[in-house]
Amino acid sequence: MLLNHAFGLFTHPNSEWAEIRKEHAPPRRLYVAYVLVLAAIAPVCAYISTAHFGWTVGNDRLIKLTEISALQMSVLTYLAMLIGVFALGYAINWMAKTYGANEELVPSNGLALASYSCTPLFLAGFALLYPVPWFNAIVFLAAAAYGAKLMYDGLPIVMGIHRSRAVMYVGALLTVALVILVSTRVGSVILWNYGFGPVFIEG
C-alpha cells in the first residue's frame, strides 16, 4: 500500500499528499515497508555496477572495486541514507511550529514528508547500473530538484502550514539536508581510515 504512493507522487502529487496526511502511517511501518525497500535500490545497483561492470578511466582503462570493498561501500551508503531520512524527518517536526504548523500536528507526519520527498532520489539509484559519472550526476540532480518540489508541495498539505511560508520552510530544510549530506560524507572519510575505504582493481 505504501509503495503505491511512489507512483502517485509523480502523477498527482497534491492528492497523494492529502492521502498521506490522512494515513498517519506509524514510523516503524513507514520505515520497514517504504524507506528500507526503496533506499536499497541505490546501494544494490552501485554494488553491481562497481564490482561487476566497472567504469572507464583515461585511455579506456576499466576500473572496478573488489567485491568486499563494493559491499562495504554499499552498506555504508545504505546506512547513511536511512540515518539521513530520519534526521530530515526529525528536523521537519522540530521546525514545524516555527513556520506555523497547525495544532493537530502528528509526529509521524514529518518522517512521512521526508520519506516520500526522497522518493525521486531513491528511484534515481537505478541510474547507477550505468556507471558513467556525468550521467549519474545529471540524474541525481534532476531527482534532487524534483524531491525539493515535492517537499514544497507537500509541506502545506501534510504539515498544515500556509503556502506562503513553504518557501522559507523548504529553504531551511534543504540547508539541513546539505548539512546531513556533508556529515555523512565526512563520516565516510573517517571510516576509510579504519579500513573501510574503496579498494580498486583493473578489470
WOCORCOR-V294969 format. One record per residue. N is the residue number from 1. OMEGA is omega as a letter, one per 30 degrees, with the letter a starting at -180 (999 if undefined). D_FIRST is the distance of its C-alpha to the first C-alpha in whole Angstrom. Layout:
# WOCORCOR-V294969
{{N:OMEGA:D_FIRST} {N:OMEGA:D_FIRST}}
This chain:
# WOCORCOR-V294969
{{1:a:0} {2:a:4} {3:l:5} {4:l:5} {5:a:8} {6:l:10} {7:a:11} {8:a:11} {9:l:14} {10:a:16} {11:l:16} {12:a:16} {13:a:16} {14:l:18} {15:l:15} {16:l:12} {17:l:14} {18:l:15} {19:l:11} {20:l:11} {21:a:14} {22:a:14} {23:a:11} {24:a:13} {25:l:11} {26:a:13} {27:a:15} {28:l:15} {29:l:11} {30:a:10} {31:a:13} {32:a:12} {33:a:9} {34:a:9} {35:a:13} {36:a:15} {37:a:13} {38:l:14} {39:a:17} {40:a:18} {41:a:19} {42:l:22} {43:a:23} {44:l:23} {45:l:24} {46:l:27} {47:a:28} {48:a:28} {49:a:30} {50:a:33} {51:a:33} {52:l:34} {53:a:34} {54:l:36} {55:a:37} {56:l:41} {57:l:43} {58:a:47} {59:l:48} {60:l:45} {61:a:45} {62:a:42} {63:l:41} {64:l:38} {65:l:37} {66:a:38} {67:l:35} {68:l:35} {69:l:35} {70:l:32} {71:l:30} {72:a:31} {73:a:31} {74:l:27} {75:l:26} {76:l:28} {77:l:26} {78:l:23} {79:l:24} {80:l:25} {81:l:22} {82:l:20} {83:a:23} {84:l:23} {85:l:20} {86:a:21} {87:l:24} {88:l:23} {89:l:21} {90:a:24} {91:l:26} {92:l:24} {93:a:24} {94:a:28} {95:a:29} {96:a:27} {97:l:30} {98:a:32} {99:l:31} {100:l:30} {101:a:27} {102:a:27} {103:a:28} {104:a:24} {105:l:23} {106:a:20} {107:a:21} {108:a:17} {109:l:17} {110:l:19} {111:l:17} {112:l:14} {113:l:16} {114:a:18} {115:a:15} {116:l:13} {117:l:17} {118:a:17} {119:l:15} {120:l:18} {121:l:20} {122:a:17} {123:l:17} {124:l:21} {125:l:22} {126:a:22} {127:a:25} {128:l:27} {129:l:27} {130:a:30} {131:l:32} {132:a:34} {133:a:34} {134:l:35} {135:l:32} {136:a:29} {137:l:31} {138:a:30} {139:a:27} {140:l:26} {141:l:28} {142:l:26} {143:l:23} {144:l:24} {145:l:26} {146:l:22} {147:l:21} {148:l:24} {149:l:23} {150:l:20} {151:l:21} {152:l:24} {153:a:22} {154:a:19} {155:a:22} {156:a:23} {157:a:20} {158:a:18} {159:l:22} {160:l:24} {161:l:27} {162:a:29} {163:a:28} {164:l:32} {165:a:31} {166:a:28} {167:l:30} {168:l:32} {169:l:29} {170:l:27} {171:l:31} {172:a:31} {173:l:27} {174:l:28} {175:l:31} {176:a:29} {177:l:27} {178:l:30} {179:l:32} {180:a:29} {181:l:29} {182:a:33} {183:l:33} {184:l:31} {185:l:33} {186:l:36} {187:l:34} {188:l:34} {189:l:38} {190:l:39} {191:l:37} {192:a:39} {193:l:42} {194:l:41} {195:l:40} {196:a:37} {197:l:38} {198:l:38} {199:a:40} {200:l:41} {201:l:42} {202:a:44} {203:999:42}}
